[in-house]
Amino acid sequence: MNIKTLFFGVTRDIIGEGSAIFDLNEDLTIADFQNILTKNYSGLTDIKSFAVAVNEEYVTEDYKIQENDIIAIIPPVSGG
Amino acid sequence: MKENISIKLTTNKLRLQECIDFVQDNSCGGIATFVGTVRNHTKGKEVKQLEFSAYTSMAIKELQKIAEQALDEFDILKIAIHHAEGLLQIGEVPVIIAVSSVHRGASFKACEYAIDTLKETVPIWKKEYFKDGEVWVNAHP
C-alpha cells in the first residue's frame, strides 16, 4: 500500500522535500517504518527520538499503519 | 470553534489588543497575557532573525486542545492563543496568549499552562538564523 509521509523541520532538510510516498507492506508498525526510513536516509539517525503523528494525531510506535493513513514525522517542536 | 476560544496561526502580524478584546468580559475581574518576543541571542550567539514553520492543520488542532484543557482545568472564562508563522525579526511577536477569569489566580495559572504545553506539543518549529548559518532549535535532543 502507498503511504504518504510528511516531513517537517530538520527532517525536511534531511530528506530534501516536504513529503514522500512509500510503498509499505501490510501490518507494519510505526517502529518498523522508522527502521525503513533510517535505512533509506542515513541522515535520519535521530528519528527514533522523534514523535510521529498519523492523520494529525500523535501515535505511539506500536501503532499499525493502515491504508490511507497520512504519517507525519515530528521532530522536537520549538514553537512559542 | 467554541465561542470562548480564539485560535490563530497566521503569517500576519499578531495583535495583542485583538486577543484582549476577545477574552474581555464584563463578568471577569482580570485578564492575564503572555507575549513571546524574538530574542537577539541564544547560547551566547547573536541571532539575526527567526523563521517559524508549522504542520498547520495539526497545529491548529493541538492549539484547540490546549485551550479546551485550560477551560476544563482552570476557572477561566475565555482564552485566545495566537501564533505566527514565517520570518520574524528581533523584537517581533511569535505568540500571544490571553486569558480572562473572575479572579486573577486562574488566569495566571491557565496562561502559564497554555504556553508551557504549547512548547511541548504543538507541531511548530523555529529556525534560528545567525551571521554564519542557521539551525533548527531543539532538532537534536
Backbone of each chain as ProteinMPNN parsed JSONL, in Angstrom:
{"seq_chain_A": "MNIKTLFFGVTRDIIGEGSAIFDLNEDLTIADFQNILTKNYSGLTDIKSFAVAVNEEYVTEDYKIQENDIIAIIPPVSGG", "coords_chain_A": {"N_chain_A": [[0.838, -1.194, 0.0], [0.386, 2.274, -0.697], [1.768, 4.866, 1.127], [1.466, 8.084, 2.296], [3.867, 10.331, 3.488], [4.746, 12.961, 5.621], [7.215, 15.452, 6.091], [8.856, 17.477, 8.48], [10.488, 20.464, 9.768], [13.786, 19.807, 10.807], [13.888, 17.299, 9.593], [12.785, 17.661, 7.104], [14.757, 19.108, 5.81], [16.74, 17.154, 5.745], [15.628, 15.067, 4.195], [15.089, 16.48, 1.946], [12.752, 17.212, 0.803], [9.244, 17.999, 1.365], [7.38, 15.967, 1.491], [6.743, 12.444, 0.884], [6.041, 9.417, -0.916], [5.608, 6.148, 0.224], [5.896, 2.727, -0.526], [4.478, 0.398, 1.299], [4.457, -2.726, 3.131], [1.63, -4.635, 4.402], [0.516, -4.49, 7.867], [2.635, -3.22, 9.154], [4.319, -1.58, 11.832], [4.677, 1.693, 13.377], [7.238, 1.742, 14.461], [8.548, -0.163, 12.829], [8.407, 1.198, 10.419], [9.956, 3.42, 10.983], [12.443, 2.198, 11.072], [12.728, 1.507, 8.389], [12.87, 4.039, 7.252], [15.289, 5.035, 8.375], [17.068, 3.328, 7.123], [16.787, 4.1, 4.481], [17.458, 6.794, 4.491], [20.316, 8.083, 5.492], [20.811, 10.26, 7.083], [18.867, 10.397, 8.997], [19.329, 9.682, 11.709], [18.455, 10.344, 14.254], [15.832, 9.675, 14.364], [14.356, 7.872, 15.904], [13.906, 9.137, 18.271], [12.092, 10.989, 17.61], [8.769, 12.313, 17.486], [5.726, 10.887, 16.15], [3.0, 11.446, 14.007], [-0.225, 10.334, 13.031], [-2.596, 10.957, 10.676], [-2.926, 13.523, 11.757], [-2.87, 13.172, 14.521], [-1.025, 12.439, 17.459], [0.8, 9.366, 17.696], [1.787, 6.188, 19.173], [4.78, 4.083, 18.97], [3.961, 1.515, 18.462], [1.75, 1.6, 16.911], [-0.274, 0.371, 14.273], [0.153, 0.7, 10.869], [-2.201, 1.829, 8.513], [-4.074, 1.52, 5.428], [-4.395, 4.485, 3.514], [-3.598, 6.112, 5.596], [-2.06, 9.12, 6.704], [1.124, 9.875, 7.416], [3.121, 11.716, 9.692], [6.293, 12.948, 10.346], [7.546, 14.163, 13.273], [9.815, 16.179, 14.407], [11.513, 17.314, 17.467], [9.485, 19.825, 18.847], [9.393, 23.43, 18.627], [7.939, 25.758, 19.071], [6.439, 28.931, 20.068]], "CA_chain_A": [[0.0, 0.0, 0.0], [1.15, 3.518, -0.763], [1.522, 5.695, 2.309], [2.053, 9.425, 2.203], [4.564, 10.743, 4.712], [5.115, 14.381, 5.646], [8.43, 15.741, 6.864], [8.883, 18.858, 8.96], [11.673, 20.915, 10.488], [15.094, 19.294, 10.391], [13.762, 16.123, 8.719], [12.527, 18.161, 5.746], [16.063, 19.449, 5.228], [17.494, 15.913, 5.512], [15.003, 14.354, 3.077], [15.169, 17.345, 0.78], [11.41, 17.611, 0.376], [8.271, 18.02, 2.448], [6.581, 14.748, 1.586], [7.16, 11.341, 0.017], [5.139, 8.261, -0.892], [6.329, 4.891, 0.444], [5.113, 1.519, -0.77], [4.709, -0.402, 2.509], [3.699, -3.961, 3.344], [0.59, -4.569, 5.44], [0.867, -4.873, 9.238], [3.837, -2.582, 9.689], [4.102, -0.599, 12.901], [5.469, 2.918, 13.248], [8.638, 1.382, 14.733], [9.068, -0.783, 11.599], [8.533, 2.248, 9.4], [11.126, 4.232, 11.348], [13.63, 1.449, 10.634], [12.812, 1.651, 6.927], [13.316, 5.409, 6.962], [16.722, 5.205, 8.668], [17.823, 2.606, 6.094], [16.724, 4.864, 3.232], [18.053, 8.131, 4.642], [21.335, 7.924, 6.533], [20.8, 11.436, 7.957], [17.773, 10.349, 9.975], [19.768, 8.853, 12.839], [17.728, 10.702, 15.484], [14.391, 9.565, 14.14], [13.707, 7.104, 16.965], [13.516, 10.04, 19.355], [11.118, 11.949, 17.092], [7.368, 11.912, 17.575], [5.068, 10.572, 14.878], [1.551, 11.65, 14.004], [-0.976, 9.729, 11.942], [-3.834, 11.715, 10.452], [-2.909, 14.717, 12.616], [-2.893, 12.855, 15.959], [0.176, 11.717, 17.888], [0.643, 7.923, 17.923], [2.972, 5.536, 19.742], [5.492, 3.358, 17.922], [3.32, 0.226, 18.17], [0.58, 1.831, 16.035], [-0.221, -0.365, 12.996], [-0.152, 1.601, 9.755], [-3.33, 1.363, 7.689], [-4.315, 2.143, 4.13], [-4.87, 5.885, 3.531], [-3.016, 6.919, 6.672], [-1.029, 10.11, 6.385], [2.07, 9.87, 8.534], [3.964, 12.91, 9.775], [7.445, 12.849, 11.239], [7.511, 15.397, 14.073], [10.997, 16.373, 15.253], [11.172, 18.098, 18.669], [8.852, 21.083, 18.46], [10.051, 24.602, 19.234], [7.108, 26.951, 18.905], [6.324, 29.832, 21.212]], "C_chain_A": [[0.879, 1.251, 0.0], [0.76, 4.431, 0.397], [2.236, 7.027, 2.153], [2.669, 9.807, 3.544], [5.009, 12.192, 4.585], [6.335, 14.579, 6.534], [8.46, 17.217, 7.241], [10.222, 19.163, 9.624], [12.936, 20.296, 9.913], [14.953, 18.102, 9.434], [13.466, 16.543, 7.275], [13.842, 18.512, 5.059], [16.843, 18.184, 4.885], [16.954, 15.183, 4.285], [15.106, 15.162, 1.79], [13.819, 17.709, 0.198], [10.421, 17.423, 1.526], [7.424, 16.781, 2.568], [7.107, 13.693, 0.622], [6.129, 10.226, 0.136], [5.987, 7.004, -0.718], [5.383, 3.728, 0.179], [5.419, 0.54, 0.368], [3.895, -1.689, 2.494], [2.609, -3.731, 4.385], [1.215, -4.884, 6.807], [2.182, -4.3, 9.758], [3.452, -1.633, 10.823], [4.927, 0.649, 12.593], [6.952, 2.612, 13.486], [9.288, 0.736, 13.506], [9.353, 0.288, 10.541], [9.735, 3.153, 9.695], [12.418, 3.531, 10.923], [13.834, 1.563, 9.125], [13.355, 3.027, 6.562], [14.809, 5.577, 7.229], [17.586, 4.448, 7.659], [17.89, 3.423, 4.806], [17.455, 6.204, 3.307], [19.033, 8.094, 5.808], [21.33, 9.104, 7.515], [19.781, 11.377, 9.071], [18.119, 9.531, 11.217], [18.982, 9.126, 14.121], [16.259, 10.322, 15.444], [13.664, 8.802, 15.25], [13.256, 7.98, 18.128], [12.476, 11.069, 18.894], [9.698, 11.416, 17.261], [6.821, 11.638, 16.172], [3.576, 10.843, 15.04], [0.962, 10.892, 12.827], [-2.316, 10.462, 11.854], [-4.02, 12.808, 11.502], [-3.099, 14.444, 14.107], [-1.604, 12.11, 16.297], [-0.136, 10.235, 18.1], [1.919, 7.386, 18.58], [3.561, 4.598, 18.69], [4.895, 1.973, 17.642], [2.05, 0.381, 17.3], [0.77, 1.082, 14.72], [-0.706, 0.53, 11.85], [-1.232, 0.991, 8.867], [-3.423, 2.15, 6.397], [-4.879, 3.558, 4.328], [-4.41, 6.713, 4.726], [-2.077, 7.969, 6.084], [-0.143, 10.244, 7.615], [2.847, 11.18, 8.523], [5.082, 12.671, 10.777], [7.594, 14.207, 11.934], [8.788, 15.502, 14.9], [10.636, 17.26, 16.449], [10.651, 19.49, 18.294], [9.51, 22.252, 19.2], [9.261, 25.875, 18.963], [7.152, 27.83, 20.141], [7.385, 30.901, 21.201]], "O_chain_A": [[1.951, 1.286, 0.603], [-0.416, 4.724, 0.614], [3.442, 7.086, 1.912], [2.06, 9.624, 4.598], [5.577, 12.595, 3.569], [6.467, 13.955, 7.587], [8.135, 18.088, 6.434], [10.98, 18.265, 9.99], [13.134, 20.263, 8.698], [15.8, 17.911, 8.561], [13.858, 15.852, 6.335], [14.02, 18.247, 3.87], [17.527, 18.132, 3.864], [17.724, 14.733, 3.436], [15.197, 14.609, 0.695], [13.744, 18.436, -0.793], [10.725, 16.772, 2.525], [6.811, 16.543, 3.609], [7.822, 14.004, -0.331], [5.437, 10.103, 1.146], [6.973, 6.814, -1.431], [4.226, 3.739, 0.601], [6.487, -0.072, 0.398], [2.802, -1.748, 1.931], [2.653, -2.766, 5.147], [2.296, -5.467, 6.89], [2.771, -4.838, 10.696], [2.411, -0.977, 10.784], [5.755, 0.661, 11.682], [7.819, 3.154, 12.8], [10.434, 1.04, 13.175], [10.387, 0.278, 9.874], [10.436, 3.592, 8.784], [13.366, 4.175, 10.474], [14.96, 1.696, 8.646], [14.196, 3.159, 5.673], [15.522, 6.181, 6.426], [18.705, 4.867, 7.365], [18.914, 3.439, 4.123], [17.999, 6.684, 2.312], [18.627, 8.075, 6.97], [21.791, 8.968, 8.648], [19.809, 12.197, 9.989], [17.287, 8.772, 11.715], [18.855, 8.247, 14.974], [15.516, 10.613, 16.382], [12.487, 9.056, 15.507], [12.346, 7.621, 18.875], [12.034, 11.911, 19.675], [9.465, 10.21, 17.187], [7.368, 12.087, 15.165], [2.973, 10.517, 16.062], [1.568, 10.815, 11.758], [-3.057, 10.564, 12.832], [-5.104, 12.993, 12.055], [-3.443, 15.346, 14.871], [-1.144, 11.263, 15.532], [-1.198, 9.885, 18.615], [2.973, 8.022, 18.552], [2.944, 4.343, 17.656], [5.291, 1.324, 16.673], [1.373, -0.602, 17.001], [1.842, 1.144, 14.116], [-1.826, 1.042, 11.87], [-1.187, -0.188, 8.518], [-2.929, 3.272, 6.282], [-5.725, 3.789, 5.192], [-4.785, 7.877, 4.859], [-1.391, 7.723, 5.091], [-0.58, 10.659, 8.688], [3.191, 11.692, 7.458], [4.844, 12.246, 11.907], [7.744, 15.245, 11.29], [8.839, 14.96, 16.004], [9.578, 17.889, 16.454], [11.281, 20.226, 17.534], [10.105, 22.074, 20.263], [9.828, 26.927, 18.668], [7.816, 27.514, 21.128], [7.425, 31.74, 22.1]]}, "seq_chain_B": "MKENISIKLTTNKLRLQECIDFVQDNSCGGIATFVGTVRNHTKGKEVKQLEFSAYTSMAIKELQKIAEQALDEFDILKIAIHHAEGLLQIGEVPVIIAVSSVHRGASFKACEYAIDTLKETVPIWKKEYFKDGEVWVNAHP", "coords_chain_B": {"N_chain_B": [[-15.601, 26.114, 16.122], [-15.447, 26.839, 19.589], [-17.246, 29.474, 21.286], [-15.835, 30.668, 23.299], [-13.195, 30.4, 22.762], [-10.344, 31.467, 20.994], [-8.389, 30.75, 18.304], [-5.44, 31.096, 16.417], [-3.271, 30.816, 13.641], [-0.973, 32.3, 11.881], [0.396, 34.196, 9.099], [0.286, 36.83, 9.281], [0.894, 39.872, 11.175], [0.787, 39.55, 14.711], [-1.724, 40.685, 17.011], [-1.956, 42.143, 20.068], [-4.062, 43.593, 21.234], [-6.277, 42.607, 19.925], [-6.48, 40.026, 21.019], [-6.925, 40.606, 23.7], [-9.341, 42.024, 23.518], [-10.939, 39.937, 22.641], [-11.048, 38.147, 24.846], [-11.991, 39.71, 26.896], [-14.522, 40.282, 29.301], [-17.508, 41.284, 30.863], [-18.08, 40.037, 33.244], [-15.705, 39.333, 34.273], [-12.81, 39.73, 36.357], [-10.27, 40.176, 35.613], [-7.519, 39.986, 33.212], [-5.043, 37.881, 32.032], [-1.995, 37.986, 30.244], [0.336, 36.538, 27.96], [3.145, 37.387, 26.14], [5.186, 36.411, 23.672], [8.491, 37.171, 22.567], [10.897, 37.764, 19.978], [14.16, 36.943, 20.641], [17.456, 38.405, 20.769], [19.661, 36.789, 21.018], [21.147, 33.53, 21.519], [22.395, 31.049, 23.559], [24.785, 32.539, 23.841], [25.278, 33.331, 21.25], [24.778, 35.629, 18.561], [21.579, 36.259, 17.337], [20.027, 36.688, 14.219], [17.536, 36.61, 12.92], [14.342, 34.865, 13.089], [12.671, 31.919, 11.922], [9.49, 30.582, 11.649], [7.891, 27.535, 11.137], [5.151, 25.354, 10.414], [3.128, 22.41, 10.97], [0.43, 22.932, 9.759], [-2.416, 22.246, 9.843], [-2.535, 20.269, 11.845], [-1.338, 21.64, 13.951], [-3.189, 23.632, 14.55], [-5.282, 22.06, 15.519], [-4.024, 21.015, 17.835], [-3.548, 23.357, 19.271], [-6.138, 24.096, 19.77], [-6.906, 21.974, 21.439], [-5.332, 22.52, 23.704], [-6.473, 24.916, 24.553], [-9.045, 24.026, 25.181], [-8.457, 22.2, 27.242], [-7.414, 23.986, 29.127], [-9.679, 25.481, 29.711], [-11.212, 23.497, 30.88], [-9.705, 22.801, 33.104], [-9.06, 25.038, 34.641], [-10.532, 27.82, 36.374], [-11.613, 29.663, 34.314], [-12.798, 32.105, 31.89], [-12.543, 32.814, 29.119], [-10.269, 32.169, 26.386], [-7.507, 33.06, 24.366], [-5.306, 32.015, 21.868], [-2.767, 32.859, 19.894], [-0.555, 32.359, 17.196], [2.382, 32.991, 15.3], [3.498, 32.493, 11.897], [6.252, 32.001, 9.636], [8.854, 34.386, 8.672], [10.429, 36.145, 11.288], [11.52, 39.142, 12.83], [14.007, 40.423, 15.177], [12.604, 41.177, 18.319], [10.025, 41.094, 17.375], [6.754, 39.457, 17.521], [6.076, 36.176, 18.173], [4.129, 34.704, 19.526], [1.029, 34.995, 21.277], [-0.826, 34.829, 24.244], [-3.911, 35.075, 25.831], [-5.985, 35.28, 28.662], [-9.05, 35.25, 30.422], [-10.668, 35.716, 33.597], [-12.83, 35.387, 36.504], [-11.574, 35.808, 38.957], [-8.12, 36.67, 39.564], [-6.173, 34.625, 39.901], [-6.695, 32.185, 38.541], [-6.438, 32.925, 35.874], [-3.705, 33.605, 35.641], [-2.545, 31.077, 36.13], [-3.659, 29.477, 34.082], [-2.678, 30.732, 31.831], [0.077, 30.3, 32.016], [0.075, 27.513, 31.932], [-0.878, 27.142, 29.319], [1.142, 28.253, 27.618], [3.35, 26.707, 28.372], [2.515, 24.108, 27.651], [2.024, 24.423, 24.941], [4.639, 24.725, 23.988], [5.514, 22.15, 24.233], [3.857, 20.397, 22.775], [2.703, 21.371, 20.36], [2.911, 21.179, 16.865], [5.071, 23.086, 15.737], [7.884, 24.674, 14.403], [11.039, 26.221, 14.967], [13.466, 28.091, 13.359], [16.684, 29.253, 13.803], [18.501, 32.025, 12.691], [21.811, 32.805, 12.206], [24.787, 34.911, 11.942], [26.546, 33.29, 10.618], [25.171, 31.121, 9.573], [22.418, 28.752, 9.917], [20.044, 27.157, 12.156], [17.904, 24.495, 13.201], [15.938, 24.793, 16.049], [16.323, 22.839, 18.983], [16.564, 20.527, 17.442], [18.188, 18.285, 17.665], [17.93, 16.41, 20.234]], "CA_chain_B": [[-14.826, 26.591, 17.277], [-16.283, 27.347, 20.681], [-17.265, 30.944, 21.31], [-14.909, 31.185, 24.315], [-11.822, 30.085, 22.337], [-9.863, 32.046, 19.736], [-7.118, 30.145, 17.885], [-4.962, 31.637, 15.146], [-1.908, 30.512, 13.202], [-1.074, 33.242, 10.772], [1.602, 34.89, 8.639], [0.097, 38.259, 9.585], [1.387, 40.346, 12.466], [-0.153, 39.296, 15.806], [-2.155, 41.918, 17.667], [-2.309, 41.917, 21.472], [-5.367, 44.175, 21.538], [-7.304, 41.688, 19.411], [-6.611, 38.935, 21.993], [-7.538, 41.18, 24.91], [-10.749, 42.313, 23.208], [-11.671, 38.677, 22.545], [-11.286, 37.496, 26.148], [-12.625, 40.632, 27.856], [-15.933, 40.001, 29.587], [-17.926, 42.127, 31.997], [-18.135, 39.238, 34.477], [-14.335, 38.98, 34.657], [-12.07, 40.725, 37.121], [-8.926, 40.391, 35.108], [-7.022, 39.297, 32.019], [-3.597, 37.632, 32.036], [-1.487, 37.798, 28.88], [1.75, 36.226, 27.737], [3.572, 37.805, 24.811], [6.532, 35.945, 23.348], [9.193, 38.079, 21.643], [12.111, 37.177, 19.396], [15.348, 37.359, 21.402], [18.576, 38.637, 19.84], [20.814, 35.909, 21.252], [20.887, 32.219, 22.087], [23.648, 30.409, 23.983], [25.923, 33.419, 23.592], [25.423, 33.689, 19.829], [23.838, 36.656, 18.122], [20.544, 35.796, 16.405], [19.65, 37.733, 13.257], [16.078, 36.516, 12.728], [13.79, 33.526, 13.307], [11.631, 31.503, 10.986], [8.586, 29.579, 12.217], [7.086, 26.772, 10.193], [4.201, 24.537, 11.178], [2.219, 21.443, 10.355], [-0.629, 23.886, 10.09], [-3.71, 21.663, 10.217], [-2.405, 19.604, 13.145], [-1.012, 22.655, 14.963], [-4.448, 24.28, 14.949], [-5.978, 21.09, 16.383], [-3.341, 20.929, 19.131], [-3.803, 24.617, 19.975], [-7.533, 24.0, 20.222], [-6.911, 21.056, 22.592], [-4.764, 23.231, 24.859], [-7.481, 25.885, 25.003], [-10.134, 23.268, 25.819], [-7.94, 21.693, 28.519], [-7.302, 25.124, 30.055], [-11.049, 25.809, 30.138], [-11.649, 22.405, 31.763], [-8.897, 22.639, 34.302], [-8.983, 26.265, 35.437], [-11.793, 28.54, 36.453], [-11.438, 30.82, 33.427], [-13.961, 32.306, 31.037], [-12.188, 32.792, 27.697], [-8.828, 32.069, 26.12], [-7.054, 33.28, 22.987], [-3.92, 31.611, 21.61], [-2.408, 33.223, 18.52], [0.847, 32.07, 16.902], [2.794, 33.477, 13.975], [4.286, 31.65, 11.006], [7.092, 32.748, 8.706], [10.077, 35.044, 9.133], [10.224, 37.21, 12.273], [12.735, 39.888, 13.183], [14.237, 40.615, 16.611], [11.603, 42.015, 18.979], [8.668, 40.799, 16.899], [5.968, 38.618, 18.432], [5.625, 34.897, 17.607], [2.99, 34.083, 20.213], [0.276, 35.754, 22.301], [-1.884, 34.102, 24.944], [-4.692, 35.93, 26.727], [-6.981, 34.505, 29.409], [-9.835, 36.057, 31.365], [-11.323, 34.965, 34.666], [-13.497, 36.219, 37.515], [-10.499, 36.179, 39.882], [-6.881, 36.668, 38.783], [-5.32, 33.442, 40.053], [-6.954, 31.197, 37.493], [-5.9, 33.434, 34.6], [-2.245, 33.436, 35.654], [-2.219, 29.649, 36.023], [-4.045, 28.977, 32.76], [-1.781, 31.344, 30.85], [1.344, 29.566, 32.115], [-0.198, 26.162, 31.432], [-1.036, 27.177, 27.858], [2.419, 28.454, 26.912], [4.208, 25.542, 28.645], [2.034, 22.965, 26.871], [2.265, 24.761, 23.53], [6.049, 24.466, 23.673], [5.772, 20.703, 24.246], [3.003, 19.537, 21.944], [2.172, 21.913, 19.095], [3.916, 20.995, 15.818], [5.611, 24.318, 15.16], [9.344, 24.608, 14.511], [11.709, 27.519, 14.899], [14.83, 28.053, 12.842], [17.43, 30.461, 14.167], [19.476, 32.467, 11.697], [22.977, 33.504, 12.746], [25.62, 35.52, 10.906], [27.295, 32.271, 9.878], [24.381, 29.928, 9.25], [21.094, 28.644, 10.521], [19.873, 25.88, 12.826], [16.594, 24.202, 13.782], [16.03, 24.758, 17.502], [15.978, 21.528, 19.604], [16.441, 19.465, 16.448], [18.894, 17.082, 18.106], [17.782, 16.449, 21.699]], "C_chain_B": [[-15.766, 27.139, 18.354], [-16.203, 28.877, 20.75], [-16.35, 31.531, 22.383], [-13.446, 30.861, 24.002], [-11.506, 30.803, 21.03], [-8.489, 31.466, 19.429], [-6.731, 30.755, 16.549], [-3.542, 31.168, 14.89], [-1.785, 31.258, 11.888], [0.284, 33.81, 10.358], [1.46, 36.408, 8.839], [0.673, 38.587, 10.954], [0.338, 40.09, 13.552], [-0.489, 40.603, 16.517], [-2.673, 41.607, 19.075], [-3.729, 42.412, 21.772], [-6.498, 43.265, 21.067], [-7.56, 40.552, 20.412], [-7.307, 39.43, 23.258], [-9.03, 41.434, 24.673], [-11.565, 41.019, 23.157], [-12.017, 38.119, 23.924], [-12.013, 38.397, 27.151], [-14.091, 40.267, 28.03], [-16.315, 40.76, 30.844], [-18.008, 41.357, 33.307], [-16.743, 38.946, 35.023], [-13.63, 40.115, 35.383], [-10.675, 40.96, 36.599], [-8.599, 39.568, 33.881], [-5.527, 39.109, 32.204], [-3.154, 37.434, 30.597], [-0.033, 37.342, 28.933], [2.069, 36.62, 26.306], [5.0, 37.314, 24.604], [7.182, 36.922, 22.382], [10.48, 37.415, 21.158], [13.34, 37.81, 20.046], [16.544, 37.469, 20.449], [19.795, 37.752, 20.099], [20.333, 34.546, 21.742], [22.224, 31.55, 22.362], [24.864, 31.243, 23.588], [26.129, 33.825, 22.143], [24.369, 34.702, 19.427], [22.867, 36.088, 17.078], [20.129, 36.96, 15.516], [18.137, 37.782, 13.06], [15.647, 35.076, 12.995], [12.782, 33.209, 12.221], [10.8, 30.399, 11.646], [7.86, 28.871, 11.085], [6.246, 25.791, 11.001], [3.589, 23.45, 10.302], [0.845, 22.051, 10.648], [-1.912, 23.228, 10.589], [-3.641, 20.979, 11.584], [-2.127, 20.615, 14.252], [-2.284, 23.339, 15.456], [-5.256, 23.345, 15.859], [-5.363, 21.037, 17.771], [-3.538, 22.203, 19.951], [-5.218, 24.611, 20.56], [-7.645, 23.1, 21.465], [-6.409, 21.758, 23.846], [-5.794, 24.193, 25.436], [-8.614, 25.162, 25.739], [-9.705, 22.717, 27.181], [-7.857, 22.812, 29.551], [-8.682, 25.504, 30.594], [-11.592, 24.754, 31.105], [-11.007, 22.495, 33.132], [-8.911, 23.854, 35.23], [-10.306, 27.011, 35.356], [-11.693, 29.84, 35.639], [-12.642, 30.928, 32.501], [-13.625, 32.159, 29.55], [-10.682, 32.709, 27.539], [-8.569, 32.317, 24.638], [-5.607, 32.815, 22.892], [-3.629, 31.904, 20.142], [-0.916, 32.981, 18.314], [1.17, 32.5, 15.475], [3.554, 32.4, 13.207], [5.143, 32.551, 10.136], [8.261, 33.43, 9.39], [9.752, 36.162, 10.122], [11.559, 37.841, 12.644], [12.828, 40.03, 14.712], [13.172, 41.565, 17.183], [10.184, 41.767, 18.509], [8.05, 39.672, 17.727], [5.505, 37.322, 17.758], [4.392, 34.317, 18.284], [2.356, 35.05, 21.217], [-0.764, 34.817, 22.906], [-2.597, 35.095, 25.854], [-5.791, 35.085, 27.361], [-7.746, 35.45, 30.334], [-10.499, 35.159, 32.394], [-11.939, 35.93, 35.674], [-12.463, 36.728, 38.519], [-9.147, 35.888, 39.236], [-6.096, 35.359, 38.802], [-5.466, 32.443, 38.914], [-6.368, 31.635, 36.164], [-4.392, 33.254, 34.533], [-1.875, 31.968, 35.42], [-2.511, 29.118, 34.624], [-3.112, 29.496, 31.673], [-0.445, 30.592, 30.837], [1.184, 28.142, 31.57], [-0.227, 26.156, 29.897], [0.303, 27.341, 27.151], [3.349, 27.266, 27.148], [3.798, 24.35, 27.777], [2.265, 23.187, 25.38], [3.692, 24.389, 23.121], [6.374, 22.974, 23.641], [5.036, 19.941, 23.153], [2.644, 20.076, 20.56], [3.244, 21.828, 18.0], [4.253, 22.288, 15.065], [7.116, 24.271, 15.402], [9.95, 25.964, 14.22], [13.115, 27.306, 14.368], [15.505, 29.365, 13.204], [18.469, 30.759, 13.105], [20.567, 33.273, 12.39], [23.74, 34.156, 11.596], [26.217, 34.442, 9.997], [26.474, 31.0, 9.62], [23.062, 29.902, 9.99], [20.924, 27.255, 11.139], [18.438, 25.733, 13.341], [16.744, 24.071, 15.287], [15.562, 23.396, 18.019], [16.026, 20.339, 18.649], [17.108, 18.171, 16.9], [18.918, 17.061, 19.641], [18.929, 15.705, 22.405]], "O_chain_B": [[-16.751, 27.815, 18.055], [-15.219, 29.482, 20.326], [-16.106, 32.737, 22.397], [-12.569, 31.021, 24.851], [-12.289, 30.761, 20.081], [-7.54, 31.66, 20.189], [-7.566, 30.916, 15.659], [-2.714, 31.126, 15.8], [-2.417, 30.893, 10.897], [1.205, 33.893, 11.17], [2.399, 37.166, 8.595], [0.908, 37.704, 11.779], [-0.845, 40.369, 13.358], [0.342, 41.506, 16.614], [-3.675, 40.914, 19.252], [-4.497, 41.746, 22.467], [-7.539, 43.16, 21.716], [-8.706, 40.159, 20.632], [-8.17, 38.75, 23.813], [-9.87, 41.106, 25.511], [-12.725, 40.991, 23.568], [-13.141, 37.672, 24.152], [-12.581, 37.914, 28.131], [-14.804, 39.985, 27.068], [-15.524, 40.861, 31.782], [-18.006, 41.966, 34.377], [-16.606, 38.379, 36.107], [-13.819, 41.292, 35.073], [-9.968, 41.844, 37.083], [-9.285, 38.601, 33.547], [-4.815, 40.068, 32.501], [-3.852, 36.79, 29.813], [0.722, 37.713, 29.833], [1.361, 36.241, 25.373], [5.918, 37.76, 25.292], [6.523, 37.447, 21.485], [11.07, 36.598, 21.865], [13.535, 39.024, 20.008], [16.64, 36.738, 19.463], [20.841, 37.938, 19.478], [19.247, 34.426, 22.31], [23.087, 31.495, 21.486], [25.847, 30.717, 23.066], [27.051, 34.58, 21.834], [23.226, 34.65, 19.882], [23.283, 35.513, 16.073], [19.908, 38.074, 15.993], [17.536, 38.856, 13.036], [16.482, 34.18, 13.113], [12.127, 34.096, 11.672], [11.342, 29.41, 12.138], [7.292, 29.505, 10.196], [6.59, 25.444, 12.131], [3.54, 23.557, 9.076], [0.197, 21.726, 11.644], [-2.438, 23.604, 11.636], [-4.568, 21.091, 12.386], [-2.624, 20.465, 15.368], [-2.432, 23.594, 16.651], [-5.841, 23.787, 16.848], [-6.08, 21.016, 18.771], [-3.68, 22.145, 21.172], [-5.452, 25.058, 21.683], [-8.37, 23.411, 22.41], [-6.988, 21.611, 24.922], [-5.967, 24.276, 26.652], [-9.083, 25.62, 26.78], [-10.467, 22.754, 28.147], [-8.193, 22.609, 30.718], [-8.837, 25.809, 31.776], [-12.336, 25.074, 32.031], [-11.647, 22.299, 34.165], [-8.79, 23.719, 36.447], [-11.081, 26.856, 34.413], [-11.689, 30.944, 36.185], [-13.407, 29.976, 32.343], [-14.33, 31.469, 28.813], [-9.92, 33.113, 28.417], [-9.31, 31.848, 23.774], [-4.778, 33.173, 23.728], [-4.189, 31.262, 19.254], [-0.103, 33.354, 19.16], [0.343, 32.387, 14.57], [4.17, 31.513, 13.798], [4.814, 33.717, 9.919], [8.616, 33.109, 10.524], [8.913, 37.02, 9.846], [12.581, 37.165, 12.755], [11.861, 39.788, 15.434], [12.882, 42.613, 16.605], [9.232, 42.183, 19.17], [8.728, 39.022, 18.523], [4.645, 37.354, 16.877], [3.678, 33.518, 17.678], [3.042, 35.807, 21.904], [-1.481, 34.112, 22.196], [-1.953, 35.866, 26.566], [-6.441, 34.282, 26.692], [-7.159, 36.339, 30.951], [-10.846, 34.011, 32.117], [-11.62, 37.118, 35.698], [-12.461, 37.902, 38.888], [-9.036, 34.955, 38.441], [-5.428, 35.023, 37.824], [-4.478, 31.925, 38.393], [-5.856, 30.809, 35.407], [-3.854, 32.812, 33.518], [-1.001, 31.661, 34.61], [-1.699, 28.392, 34.049], [-2.797, 28.787, 30.718], [0.093, 30.287, 29.773], [2.043, 27.638, 30.847], [0.338, 25.264, 29.264], [0.574, 26.636, 26.179], [4.064, 26.853, 26.235], [4.658, 23.66, 27.229], [2.647, 22.271, 24.651], [3.92, 23.818, 22.055], [7.397, 22.576, 23.084], [5.544, 18.937, 22.655], [2.312, 19.293, 19.67], [4.351, 22.338, 18.174], [3.798, 22.536, 13.949], [7.567, 23.875, 16.477], [9.477, 26.733, 13.384], [13.858, 26.456, 14.857], [14.974, 30.446, 12.947], [19.216, 29.881, 12.674], [20.303, 34.271, 13.061], [23.392, 33.982, 10.429], [26.376, 34.636, 8.792], [27.042, 29.919, 9.467], [22.646, 30.885, 10.603], [21.568, 26.296, 10.714], [17.837, 26.683, 13.841], [17.592, 23.314, 15.758], [14.55, 22.862, 17.566], [15.577, 19.25, 19.004], [16.647, 17.082, 16.558], [19.818, 17.625, 20.263], [18.959, 15.641, 23.633]]}, "name": "protein", "num_of_chains": 2, "seq": "MNIKTLFFGVTRDIIGEGSAIFDLNEDLTIADFQNILTKNYSGLTDIKSFAVAVNEEYVTEDYKIQENDIIAIIPPVSGGMKENISIKLTTNKLRLQECIDFVQDNSCGGIATFVGTVRNHTKGKEVKQLEFSAYTSMAIKELQKIAEQALDEFDILKIAIHHAEGLLQIGEVPVIIAVSSVHRGASFKACEYAIDTLKETVPIWKKEYFKDGEVWVNAHP"}
